[in-house]
Amino acid sequence: MRFRPCIDIHNGKVKQIVGGSLKDQGDRAAENFVSEMDGAYYADFYKKDGLKGGHIILLNPASSPYYEATKQQALLALGAYPGGFQLGGGITPDNAKAFLDAGASHVIVTSYVFRDGKISTDNLRRMLDCVGKEHLVLDLSCRKKDGAYYVVTDRWQKFTETKVTADTLEWLRDSCAEFLIHAVDVEGKASGIEVPLVELLADMDNFPCTYAGGVGSFEDLARLKQAGRGKVDVTIGSALDLFGGKMPYREVLEYIKKAAD
């Protein structure tokens, strides 16, 4: 289990939000924290601790009047820590290469690959042709419906027909370098993790998976370690003291370091 940092950017600001509250109309979201510091500040902060494999997420669509400001914050972060972060949010073959050239280690993709509620194998192939498997992270962020986890797209607002199952993970693992999964129903709430989802990820052998959503205490981290059998990496946002939460960042790093030993 490793700690994967995050820099979420919305309306040109580094923020922590409640994931399920994000709305493109009016560029609205329930905010847990809005930083006065820019993306470069946080990237440099994580760089000093030698943390790699985190993600920068652009939370505005390209059609938003805030998109360019959000993009600029992302580019500042990439420039401060080249190779240190993956980047997601509106990624297509048209812009993926530019973000890699700007310093992203990988691009993170959901909506381009999941079109009209289904996996588009043609679009997946286009992404692979553009950036290569080694630079592609598939984001299978999901919400629960009728007892199953379904991939959601368009900044977590639209349900697809694709369930996050062992078969889905096994099918897609040959088309990417790793998986990122936000448990959207608990994202930003710091109220507990989705244990069944973590257990599902833990069944993946020798494949990197990062879970994000709901961690709000060291008890949650202990549950994640147990459910993930030490194999599932974790992202914590709103719960960290860096973002106004109650979990001391340094203590989190120390806990995860000991858990990995």
Buried (B, 14 or more C-beta within 10 A) or exposed (E): BBBBBBBBBBBBBBBBBBBBBBEBEEBEBEBBBBBEEBBBBBBBBBBEEEBBBBBBBBBBBBEBEBBEBBBBBBBBBBBBBEEBBBBBBBBBBEBBEEBBEBBBBBBBBBBBBBBEEEBBEEBBEBBBEBBEEEBBBBBBBBBBEEEEBBBBBBBBBBBBEBBBEEEBBEEBBEBBBBBBBBBBBBBBBBBBBBBEBBBBBBEBEEBBBBBBBBBBBEEBBEBBBEBBEEBBBBBBBBBBEBBEBEBBBEEBBEBBEEBEE
